[in-house]
Structures are given as structure tokens and as C-alpha cells.
Amino acid sequence: MDNPLRIEKDGYVATVTLARPEKRNAMTQDMFSGFSEIFGELDGDAKIRAVILRAEGKSFTAGIDLGEAAGLLQQSTTDARERLKKWLMTLQDSLTSIERCSKPVIAAVHGHCIGGGVDLMCACDIRIAARNAIFSVRETRMAMIADLGTLQRLPTIIGQGWLRELALTGRDFTADEALQMGFVTRVTADRESLQAEARRLADEIASNSPLAVQGAKEVILYSRDHGIRAGLEFVAQKNSSVLHCDDLMEAVSAFMMKKKPDFKGK
């Protein structure tokens, strides 16, 4: 099988592409394993400051490849159920590797983004879409429960009301609806402008101090998971170390000299 993911690096920005267009980028075990490997690599790459997640073909992704998963899904023995649970937890961890990556991840979505694709998007930091994007938390229409992170992450993005409507109906929703509910932050006219906007956002993020950007992502996730009080204590601890960095001195110097700062991440 050809590699279902492709990674390219250009300056401070890495682009990860779902590259299985002939299958509408249906997500296989190889693809999930690739997420863990690639985002683990990007997490440790000091040269990369932002990541774009995009897709080839007509669809962003049709979700999990049900053909590949059919064997486990059809078996009902205790042993098969335990193997299915372990398999699902492995897939969950693969998507969590995107969330854990210290570099901000921008999902740029066109066409259909179904089921597991929404799980994938929820693990990203910023989500933008072309106007032709169609989303669906499709699992209830397939006699399943969304199990890779949507039910846990999506309510913190769009709130409980929208989550329950989308998860319980399984209905399709458009890019404009996604913008209205806050699932995506921008909608572009077409796929070409989508890629340009994703790169513009990535470059804007990459121009900031990587220590501050990565610290902010860490604090956002910690505060989400532990609450406001713990989050405030955590950011005080985090910033007490970041505020002694060379980047802060560069920011102050650049402000005084009315020039653009050149952050080194130190």
C-alpha cells in the first residue's frame, strides 16, 4: 500500500496531507499509525512552528475505513470485543498525538469530512473550511457511537447544545453552519483559497515566539482539562520561566525600534 500520509516542510511550516484520494481518504490503520509517527516527529522538530493538515482528492475524509474494520466489528465474542476496545483506544491515542503535538495544527477542510474526520478535526487547534465542505457526526446513522474524541472535544469547541443536535441526529451540516456554531473559524470561496488561507495563518503563527505559542497551546489544553483555578496556577508557573527568555528581550527591543521581531525560540 502506498503511504496514506505525505509530509512536506517549507521554512517554519509543515504540511501533512491525507493522500488516499481514490478511497476518499478513508482512514486506515496505516493512516492512524502515520499520525502518531509524523506528529511525534513534528513535536520534536525545533525548526517547525506550525502545521497544516490537508487532503488530496474530492473529500477531506470519508471517515474510518469500515471495510478494514469489518472483521472486528462483526464479531461478538468476549475476546473480539476486548480486541475491538484495544484497537479503538489505539486509534484514539493516534488522534491525541495531534493534540499533544506542541506545534499548533491547522485543519484545512474541503469536500466531505465524515465521522472519524470530525474526530480528527477536533484534535486540531484551528479549523478552516472551503465553502463546499460538508460535515457529519455520522455514527448514530451507522448504529455506532462516535468513539475517537468528538463527544469529548467537540462540546468544548461548539457547546453542548450544538454537539447534542449533531451527534444525536447524525445529520450533515455545511461550512456556513460550521462557521455559525464556531466549529470552523473561517470559510473560503474554494479549495485554492483555502490552502492560501491555511498558509497565511500558519505563517502568522510561525512569526511569533515559538516558546510563547507552544506555551499558550499547553496552557489552553491544561486549563480545559483541569479547570480555571488549576489553569491559572499552571500558567503562572509556565510564564515564570518563559518571561526570562531571549525572545522577550527581542520583542521589547523590536517594539522600541519599531521593527518586526526575529524570534529564535530561546
Secondary structure, 3 states (H helix, E strand, C coil): CCCCEEEEEECCEEEEEECCHHHCCCECHHHHHHHHHHHHHHHCCCCCCEEEEEECCCCCECCECHHHHHHHHHCCCHHHHHHHHHHHHHHHHHHHHHHHCCCCEEEEECCEEECHHHHHHHCCCEEEEECCCEEECHHHHHCCCCCCCHHHHHHHHHCHHHHHHHHHHCCEEEHHHHHHHCCCCEEECCHHHHHHHHHHHHHHHHCCCHHHHHHHHHHHHHHHHHCHHHHHHHHHHHHHHHCCCHHHHHHHHHHHHCCCCCCCCC
